[in-house]
């Protein structure tokens, strides 16, 4: 299952945005209003929970400065990655698009497609808060 957020322009250079997204503490600012839990559990991992959804542990998997940040689920129960693709627009602005790639059975995919789609859209639209 692959989902994409809309591309969002942020008033930060690609390197600035990359630096913010490689700091897992920054993700707390991106979370939707219905967040039930957010906890940093290391330099490269955090746990978050949305109301009505199980808690998910995300871990930094790959960093390609200044264009790509890959987070992955730390559990094999929900195998997925969240990829932030950053493009330079100018010296002081960049564009970012989030890609969600998950390997789920059809029933699970059907249940989570709506909430996950909304979640990554919210993460992208909150990029300006960083």
C-alpha positions in Angstrom: 0.0 0.0 0.0 1.5 3.3 -1.1 0.1 6.7 -0.1 1.4 10.2 -0.8 0.9 13.5 0.8 0.4 16.7 -1.2 3.7 18.5 -1.9 4.1 21.4 0.5 6.4 24.4 0.3 8.2 25.4 3.5 10.0 28.7 4.1 13.2 26.9 5.1 16.2 25.8 3.0 16.3 22.1 2.1 19.2 21.7 4.6 17.4 23.4 7.4 14.3 21.2 6.8 16.5 18.1 6.6 18.1 19.0 9.9 14.7 19.5 11.6 13.3 16.2 10.2 16.4 14.2 11.3 15.7 15.4 14.9 12.9 13.1 16.1 11.8 15.7 18.7 10.6 17.8 15.7 7.9 15.3 14.9 5.9 16.3 18.0 5.2 19.7 16.3 4.0 17.9 13.1 1.5 15.6 14.9 -2.3 16.1 14.5 -4.4 17.6 17.2 -5.9 14.1 18.1 -2.5 12.8 19.4 -2.9 10.8 22.5 0.9 10.1 23.1 4.2 11.3 21.9 7.5 10.1 23.5 11.1 10.3 22.3 12.8 7.1 23.2 16.3 7.7 21.8 18.2 9.9 19.4 16.6 8.2 16.4 13.3 6.8 17.6 9.9 7.9 19.0 6.5 6.4 19.9 3.3 8.1 19.0 -0.3 7.2 19.5 -3.4 8.7 17.9 -6.8 8.3 19.6 -8.4 5.1 18.5 -5.2 3.7 16.9 -2.5 1.5 18.4 0.8 3.1 19.5 3.4 3.1 16.8 7.2 3.1 17.3 9.1 4.9 14.5 12.9 4.6 14.0 15.2 6.6 11.7 16.3 4.2 9.0 18.1 6.4 6.4 19.3 10.0 6.0 20.4 11.4 2.6 21.3 15.1 3.2 19.5 17.3 2.3 16.9 15.5 0.2 15.6 12.4 2.0 14.7 11.2 5.5 13.3 7.6 5.9 11.5 6.5 9.1 10.4 3.0 9.5 8.2 1.0 11.9 10.3 -0.6 14.6 7.8 -3.5 14.8 7.2 -6.3 12.3 3.5 -6.3 13.1 2.9 -3.1 11.0 5.8 -3.1 8.4 5.9 0.3 6.8 8.2 3.3 6.0 7.5 7.0 6.0 9.8 8.8 3.5 10.2 12.6 3.4 11.4 13.7 0.0 12.8 17.3 0.1 13.4 19.4 -3.0 15.1 22.8 -3.1 12.9 25.6 -4.3 15.2 28.5 -3.5 17.9 29.4 -0.9 15.2 30.0 1.6 12.5 27.6 0.7 12.0 24.0 -0.1 9.2 21.6 -1.0 8.5 18.3 0.9 6.3 15.3 0.0 5.7 12.4 2.3 5.4 8.9 1.0 4.0 6.1 3.1 4.8 2.5 2.0 3.4 -0.4 3.9 3.0 -4.1 3.4 -0.4 -5.0 4.7 -3.0 -7.7 4.0 -6.0 -6.3 2.0 -8.3 -6.2 5.0 -5.8 -4.2 7.1 -5.0 -1.9 4.2 -8.7 -1.1 3.7 -9.1 -0.3 7.4 -6.0 2.0 7.8 -5.9 3.7 4.3 -8.2 6.6 5.4 -6.7 7.3 8.8 -3.1 7.0 7.5 -3.8 9.1 4.4 -5.3 11.9 6.7 -2.3 11.5 9.1 0.4 12.0 6.4 -1.6 15.0 5.0 -1.6 16.5 8.5 2.1 15.9 8.9 2.9 17.6 5.6 0.6 20.6 6.2 2.2 21.1 9.7 5.7 21.4 8.2 5.3 25.2 8.3 5.2 24.9 12.2 8.8 23.7 12.3 
